[in-house]
Amino acid sequence: MAPLPNAELVQNSLQLYRYLLRCCKRLPEENIRQHYRHAVRQSFKVHADEDNPERIQQIIKRAIEDADWVMNK
């Protein structure tokens, strides 16, 4: 399963959050979708207070790479 298009347009945490939730909708089984939705929400809460722009971009890049891996799994 290919990742969603326009991943390169994700520039901030809210766009990343929406992108990842849209990826979750494309997963084949409901229990898998629920698991990854929960993981996305938890990660968003953990990193909500991050204010270093460099670190935010690192997190966005890694999250998109991880989403690509999950979608291709």
C-alpha positions as CSV (number, residue, x, y, z in Angstrom):
1,M,0.0,0.0,0.0
2,A,1.5,3.3,-1.0
3,P,1.7,6.2,1.4
4,L,-0.6,9.2,0.8
5,P,0.6,11.8,-1.7
6,N,1.9,15.2,-0.7
7,A,3.8,14.0,2.4
8,E,6.4,16.5,1.4
9,L,3.9,19.3,2.1
10,V,3.7,18.5,5.8
11,Q,5.3,21.4,7.5
12,N,3.8,21.5,11.0
13,S,2.6,19.3,13.8
14,L,-1.1,19.7,13.0
15,Q,-0.6,18.8,9.3
16,L,1.5,15.8,10.4
17,Y,-1.3,14.7,12.8
18,R,-3.9,14.9,10.0
19,Y,-1.6,13.1,7.5
20,L,-1.0,10.2,9.9
21,L,-4.7,9.8,10.8
22,R,-5.5,9.7,7.0
23,C,-2.8,7.0,6.7
24,C,-4.5,5.0,9.4
25,K,-7.8,5.1,7.6
26,R,-6.1,3.2,4.7
27,L,-5.0,0.3,6.8
28,P,-6.8,-3.0,6.1
29,E,-8.1,-4.1,9.5
30,E,-10.0,-2.2,12.1
31,N,-7.9,-3.4,15.0
32,I,-4.7,-2.3,13.2
33,R,-6.3,1.1,12.4
34,Q,-7.2,1.5,16.1
35,H,-3.8,0.6,17.3
36,Y,-2.0,3.1,15.0
37,R,-4.6,5.8,15.7
38,H,-3.9,5.4,19.4
39,A,-0.2,5.5,18.8
40,V,-0.4,8.7,16.7
41,R,-2.5,10.4,19.4
42,Q,-0.1,9.3,22.2
43,S,2.9,10.6,20.2
44,F,1.2,13.9,19.5
45,K,0.5,14.3,23.3
46,V,4.1,13.4,24.2
47,H,5.6,15.9,21.8
48,A,3.0,18.7,22.2
49,D,5.3,20.9,24.2
50,E,8.2,20.7,21.8
51,D,9.2,24.2,20.7
52,N,12.6,23.6,18.9
53,P,11.9,24.0,15.2
54,E,14.8,21.8,14.2
55,R,13.6,19.0,16.5
56,I,10.0,19.4,15.2
57,Q,11.2,18.9,11.6
58,Q,13.2,15.8,12.7
59,I,10.1,14.4,14.3
60,I,8.0,15.2,11.2
61,K,10.6,13.5,8.9
62,R,10.8,10.4,11.1
63,A,7.0,10.1,11.5
64,I,6.5,10.2,7.7
65,E,9.2,7.6,7.2
66,D,7.6,5.4,9.8
67,A,4.2,5.9,8.2
68,D,5.6,4.9,4.9
69,W,7.1,1.7,6.4
70,V,3.8,0.8,8.1
71,M,1.8,1.4,4.9
72,N,4.2,-0.8,2.9
73,K,4.3,-3.6,5.5
